[in-house]
Amino acid sequence: MVQQQTISYVKGINCIYLPVSNIQESAKWYVENLHLELLKEVHEHSTQAQLKISSEQTIFLIKVANIFNLTYFEVDGNEQCVLTLEVSNIQQLHEKLRSNSIEIDDIEDNDGCGLSFKIKDPDGNMIDIWGGWA
């Protein structure tokens, strides 16, 4: 019996939407700390901010009425996030964020999976920062 090869319809992740309480404050945080590009100026009445990661990937910050975040807990109690960002110089970024008084974990060596650490944005959305494959 010949097995048919299935082709995925999914090409990649274009954008992710994160809930935030203050668009201006959050957009400023992402631009200053992660050097993401703000695609359109935000003001006090803005309901979203668009942050460019690459030409194919964007983070949308969406203003919400009720403050909550996308961090959750696994059944074993470990806190988990919905977003991992691959960075080019994990050591340098870690030092920069620590000097900016960002809530930050120590860098972990994940053996063959490379280095990573976790941070939280102003609304508590946890983000995994990953240095790429070892």
Backbone bond lengths (Angstrom), bond angles and torsions (degrees), N, CA, C in turn:
res aa  C-N    CA-C-N  psi(-1)  N-CA   C-N-CA  omega(-1)  CA-C   N-CA-C  phi
1 M - - - 1.456 - - 1.526 109.08 -
2 V 1.308 117.00 128.27 1.459 122.71 179.72 1.528 108.52 -89.98
3 Q 1.326 114.72 127.35 1.463 119.67 -180.00 1.531 109.46 -88.94
4 Q 1.324 115.72 130.30 1.462 120.12 178.00 1.516 109.90 -76.02
5 Q 1.311 116.62 138.97 1.451 121.01 176.44 1.522 108.53 -84.18
6 T 1.321 116.04 130.22 1.457 121.47 179.60 1.518 109.29 -94.88
7 I 1.301 116.49 132.62 1.456 122.00 178.11 1.515 107.72 -101.22
8 S 1.329 116.71 129.90 1.457 121.39 -179.90 1.522 110.59 -70.65
9 Y 1.300 115.78 140.89 1.452 120.96 174.28 1.532 110.98 -81.72
10 V 1.319 116.99 -22.41 1.461 121.85 -176.19 1.518 109.91 -83.70
11 K 1.340 116.88 126.31 1.459 122.40 -179.13 1.525 112.60 -98.62
12 G 1.325 117.35 -25.27 1.456 120.57 -178.16 1.513 110.36 168.93
13 I 1.304 115.46 -175.46 1.463 121.43 176.50 1.517 107.43 -102.92
14 N 1.318 116.85 120.31 1.459 121.84 -177.82 1.522 111.57 -84.90
15 C 1.335 116.76 -45.38 1.459 119.49 -179.27 1.522 110.20 -153.80
16 I 1.312 115.09 162.72 1.452 122.60 174.70 1.524 106.64 -131.26
17 Y 1.329 116.36 145.37 1.459 122.42 -178.48 1.516 108.94 -110.14
18 L 1.341 116.41 124.43 1.454 121.46 179.00 1.523 109.86 -115.36
19 P 1.339 117.95 132.62 1.460 120.54 177.37 1.524 110.80 -76.09
20 V 1.340 116.46 135.19 1.465 121.45 177.16 1.524 109.28 -139.55
21 S 1.309 115.71 155.24 1.468 120.25 -179.43 1.527 112.15 -92.03
22 N 1.337 117.27 -28.63 1.456 121.10 -177.13 1.534 108.21 -133.45
23 I 1.324 115.64 104.64 1.473 120.92 -175.79 1.521 111.61 -58.60
24 Q 1.320 117.56 -48.27 1.468 120.25 -176.30 1.520 111.54 -62.86
25 E 1.332 116.90 -47.45 1.461 121.04 -179.15 1.533 110.74 -62.56
26 S 1.323 116.76 -45.25 1.462 120.43 -178.09 1.526 111.85 -67.33
27 A 1.325 117.26 -43.92 1.468 120.40 178.38 1.528 110.15 -59.23
28 K 1.320 116.43 -44.25 1.467 121.08 178.55 1.531 110.22 -60.56
29 W 1.333 117.18 -42.43 1.465 122.17 -179.84 1.529 110.41 -60.43
30 Y 1.332 118.07 -47.70 1.468 121.66 -178.84 1.528 111.81 -66.49
31 V 1.313 117.75 -37.67 1.466 121.26 179.28 1.531 110.10 -69.58
32 E 1.340 117.21 -48.80 1.465 120.36 -176.43 1.522 113.36 -69.70
33 N 1.327 117.78 -38.43 1.460 120.29 -173.41 1.521 114.29 -92.66
34 L 1.324 118.00 -34.93 1.459 120.37 -177.95 1.527 112.90 -111.59
35 H 1.332 116.20 -1.23 1.464 123.31 178.56 1.529 112.76 58.04
36 L 1.333 116.61 34.17 1.455 119.60 173.24 1.520 108.88 -76.48
37 E 1.313 116.28 152.64 1.466 121.26 -177.50 1.531 110.10 -91.81
38 L 1.318 116.11 123.64 1.463 121.50 175.61 1.522 107.64 -78.11
39 L 1.337 116.84 120.04 1.463 120.63 -173.22 1.521 113.82 -81.87
40 K 1.321 117.15 -22.47 1.456 121.21 -178.39 1.519 107.91 -150.10
41 E 1.312 116.77 134.90 1.464 121.06 -178.60 1.529 110.49 -57.31
42 V 1.331 115.41 140.11 1.465 120.53 177.29 1.522 109.07 -110.30
43 H 1.319 115.50 151.69 1.465 121.50 178.43 1.520 107.84 -136.47
44 E 1.328 117.52 -179.54 1.461 120.66 -173.47 1.522 113.77 -62.35
45 H 1.316 119.27 -22.13 1.464 122.08 -179.99 1.531 112.96 -98.93
46 S 1.324 117.67 2.30 1.460 121.13 179.00 1.529 109.97 -65.45
47 T 1.317 115.80 143.47 1.460 120.45 177.60 1.523 111.70 -105.65
48 Q 1.331 116.81 -7.58 1.454 120.22 176.75 1.522 110.48 -156.08
49 A 1.330 114.53 158.33 1.461 122.09 172.54 1.517 107.24 -130.31
50 Q 1.327 115.99 140.66 1.465 121.51 -179.72 1.520 108.53 -110.66
51 L 1.325 116.35 122.72 1.453 122.62 -177.78 1.520 109.49 -117.89
52 K 1.306 116.36 120.93 1.472 121.90 -176.91 1.522 110.05 -83.60
53 I 1.332 115.16 127.22 1.464 121.86 171.04 1.527 108.10 -93.76
54 S 1.328 115.45 -50.79 1.463 122.94 177.41 1.520 106.92 -148.35
55 S 1.321 116.78 -178.70 1.464 118.90 179.97 1.529 111.81 -65.11
56 E 1.322 117.69 -19.46 1.459 121.30 -179.19 1.527 113.99 -107.50
57 Q 1.339 118.99 -5.12 1.467 120.36 -172.85 1.528 112.05 -135.50
58 T 1.338 114.90 136.01 1.454 121.50 -177.27 1.528 109.84 -139.72
59 I 1.317 115.57 145.68 1.462 121.31 169.29 1.521 106.60 -105.65
60 F 1.323 116.32 128.36 1.453 121.91 173.52 1.517 107.65 -103.23
61 L 1.311 116.58 125.06 1.459 121.74 171.84 1.521 106.05 -94.08
62 I 1.322 117.06 122.40 1.456 122.38 -174.95 1.525 108.85 -113.45
63 K 1.338 115.61 123.54 1.462 120.60 179.73 1.523 109.21 -71.14
64 V 1.329 115.71 128.86 1.460 121.74 179.88 1.525 109.85 -118.81
65 A 1.326 115.67 151.38 1.470 120.94 179.74 1.520 111.23 -76.35
66 N 1.324 115.93 -40.23 1.467 120.82 -179.66 1.513 108.78 -105.91
67 I 1.317 116.53 121.77 1.462 121.19 -176.84 1.530 109.96 -68.44
68 F 1.321 115.76 125.85 1.456 123.68 171.95 1.522 106.56 -156.13
69 N 1.319 116.33 169.41 1.465 118.41 177.11 1.517 109.22 -134.63
70 L 1.306 116.05 172.12 1.462 121.84 -175.93 1.524 113.39 -94.80
71 T 1.312 117.40 12.20 1.458 121.19 176.74 1.528 107.89 -79.44
72 Y 1.316 116.51 140.85 1.464 120.69 -179.77 1.522 109.91 -141.34
73 F 1.335 116.21 173.53 1.462 121.22 -178.44 1.523 110.42 -115.94
74 E 1.329 115.46 132.35 1.460 121.50 175.88 1.533 108.81 -71.67
75 V 1.328 117.81 167.66 1.461 121.24 -178.14 1.527 112.56 -60.11
76 D 1.344 117.58 -26.87 1.467 119.69 179.04 1.527 112.55 -87.29
77 G 1.352 117.01 4.19 1.461 120.75 175.95 1.512 115.50 95.11
78 N 1.348 118.68 -6.06 1.463 121.04 179.00 1.520 110.44 -71.55
79 E 1.341 115.46 132.60 1.462 120.52 175.89 1.521 108.59 -72.43
80 Q 1.336 116.69 137.16 1.455 121.32 -175.65 1.527 109.98 -131.35
81 C 1.311 116.22 154.68 1.459 121.38 179.55 1.525 110.47 -119.87
82 V 1.323 115.89 168.02 1.467 120.30 179.50 1.521 112.34 -103.34
83 L 1.325 117.52 -0.51 1.456 120.49 -173.60 1.520 111.26 -136.16
84 T 1.333 115.78 127.16 1.459 122.19 170.99 1.514 107.18 -118.84
85 L 1.320 116.36 128.41 1.463 121.83 176.94 1.521 108.68 -109.63
86 E 1.323 116.52 126.24 1.456 120.87 175.03 1.521 108.36 -84.13
87 V 1.331 116.37 131.33 1.468 121.25 -177.51 1.527 110.16 -120.49
88 S 1.327 115.49 160.16 1.456 120.07 -175.48 1.530 113.46 -87.88
89 N 1.318 119.54 -29.10 1.459 121.23 -179.45 1.525 108.30 -138.34
90 I 1.326 115.57 84.64 1.457 120.96 -172.43 1.530 112.82 -63.80
91 Q 1.319 118.17 -38.18 1.470 121.07 -179.78 1.530 110.94 -64.08
92 Q 1.324 116.21 -47.01 1.459 121.19 -179.18 1.529 111.05 -63.85
93 L 1.336 117.15 -44.40 1.459 120.38 178.62 1.516 111.22 -63.11
94 H 1.320 117.66 -41.03 1.466 121.39 178.78 1.528 110.81 -58.84
95 E 1.328 116.23 -46.15 1.470 120.76 178.61 1.526 110.92 -62.36
96 K 1.330 117.50 -43.03 1.468 122.28 179.99 1.529 110.58 -61.45
97 L 1.324 116.73 -47.74 1.467 120.50 -178.55 1.519 111.29 -64.92
98 R 1.324 116.58 -41.47 1.470 120.09 178.30 1.534 110.04 -61.60
99 S 1.330 117.91 -40.87 1.467 120.66 179.60 1.531 111.74 -69.83
100 N 1.355 117.00 -21.32 1.469 121.38 176.58 1.528 112.33 -89.00
101 S 1.340 116.76 8.88 1.469 122.99 179.24 1.524 113.51 59.44
102 I 1.338 116.30 36.62 1.459 122.25 175.82 1.528 108.25 -81.23
103 E 1.349 116.94 141.42 1.464 120.07 173.36 1.521 107.22 -64.32
104 I 1.336 116.15 116.50 1.460 120.62 -169.19 1.520 110.44 -145.27
105 D 1.339 116.12 142.48 1.460 121.93 174.00 1.524 109.28 -88.08
106 D 1.329 115.72 165.58 1.454 120.71 172.08 1.527 108.95 -69.63
107 I 1.319 116.05 157.53 1.467 120.31 176.01 1.522 108.54 -70.36
108 E 1.341 115.66 131.45 1.463 121.90 177.26 1.516 109.54 -105.12
109 D 1.335 116.11 140.37 1.456 121.30 172.40 1.522 106.85 -95.90
110 N 1.313 116.60 111.97 1.464 122.49 -177.29 1.527 111.16 -96.48
111 D 1.319 115.90 38.55 1.458 122.98 -178.85 1.524 110.41 51.91
112 G 1.306 119.75 -121.65 1.453 123.13 -176.86 1.515 114.31 -69.52
113 C 1.327 117.15 -10.19 1.474 120.48 -179.23 1.529 112.56 -91.45
114 G 1.304 119.01 2.30 1.458 121.75 176.14 1.513 114.10 87.52
115 L 1.326 115.53 -169.84 1.462 123.59 -177.53 1.519 110.08 -97.03
116 S 1.339 115.41 148.41 1.461 119.27 177.53 1.520 110.12 -156.80
117 F 1.314 115.37 163.19 1.463 122.39 169.76 1.515 107.97 -154.61
118 K 1.317 115.63 165.78 1.458 120.34 -177.81 1.522 110.07 -117.14
119 I 1.339 115.03 145.20 1.458 122.65 175.07 1.520 107.90 -132.07
120 K 1.332 115.83 168.00 1.464 120.66 174.45 1.515 108.66 -127.50
121 D 1.338 115.15 137.92 1.458 120.25 176.61 1.533 109.11 -78.14
122 P 1.325 119.34 177.73 1.468 121.08 -176.26 1.530 114.85 -57.43
123 D 1.342 118.14 -23.00 1.469 120.97 178.74 1.521 113.09 -98.18
124 G 1.319 117.43 5.13 1.455 120.63 178.04 1.510 114.92 88.46
125 N 1.337 118.43 6.75 1.464 120.49 174.23 1.524 107.66 -67.63
126 M 1.324 116.79 116.39 1.456 120.48 -179.23 1.530 109.16 -80.41
127 I 1.334 115.25 137.76 1.460 122.05 -179.72 1.524 107.97 -127.14
128 D 1.318 115.58 130.05 1.451 121.47 175.80 1.522 107.42 -87.38
129 I 1.318 116.86 125.28 1.458 122.51 177.48 1.523 106.74 -104.14
130 W 1.334 115.82 122.18 1.461 121.44 -172.67 1.526 110.33 -122.33
131 G 1.319 116.62 135.03 1.461 121.94 -178.05 1.514 115.08 -86.85
132 G 1.323 118.61 3.82 1.450 121.91 -178.77 1.522 111.46 93.79
133 W 1.323 115.50 174.80 1.457 120.68 -177.50 1.527 111.09 -65.66
134 A 1.311 115.26 142.53 1.474 120.37 -178.39 1.517 110.21 -66.70
